[in-house]
Amino acid sequence: MTDHENSAKNLLKAPDNKSRRKFIGIASGVTGMTLLAPGIFLNQVAQAKTDAEAASSKVRWGMLIDTNKCKSGCNDCVSACADENGWKNQTRNNEELPNEVRVQWMRKVELKGKKTGREVSLPVMCQHCEKPPCVDVCPTGASFKRDDGIVLVDKHTCIGCRYCMMACPYKARSFVHSPVEFHDDYMPRGMGTVESCTFCVHLVDKNKSPACVSSCNEKAIMFGDLNDKNSDISKRVSQVASRQIRGDLRTDPGVRYQGL
């Protein structure tokens, strides 16, 4: 093992911020910036960090998904997410990528009760946990949680180690295996980085709802501030029985499901 590799390995264990910043510099030198999609500049990432710092801890963004309204076979929310965030077109040499390497920010899951036989269909995405395991294991700080509860990945410092993917109990993160030819300025993407649902943070910061919420004709997905007792979502959560997926893990997800 070279001195350079030893230095990087030791810094992985270092808890202090100076060491983390030094490691980021080393990692950037190893992976290079050429893997980022065309048009991504440092000032865009800096702006994202500024927005994150401006997020208020008084707010806790969350979702309440009514599985009684969510129809089996309906993928409108998934399609809307893909269109809005630029992960719809996934090709390599003009051919569709195989399923095992496709990016997936959101998916529909079909469940059937063993005792009752009841079947439900529910969308699953990043659960935006209060205590996100993905953030805990990230060696560079690329995975981070804003003060308002939204969990994000800084593509500029992500080195593609995929520790966060292994730590996530919801299978909510994807690795970008192929070059990204098209992306939107508000959602930079790049090969060799990890991606996941962002709650459409670029829309939320403009007081708009995430794409999946707006696209659901059945009004099965509710989005809002869980900390605001006067918000529609808080009132609804207090009125109906809902649960978090794998609540026993005590990650305190920001996404709740009604009818499970």
Order of alpha helices (4+ residues) and beta strands (2+ residues): alpha-alpha-alpha-beta-alpha-beta-beta-beta-beta-alpha-beta-beta-alpha-beta-beta-alpha-alpha-beta-alpha-beta-beta
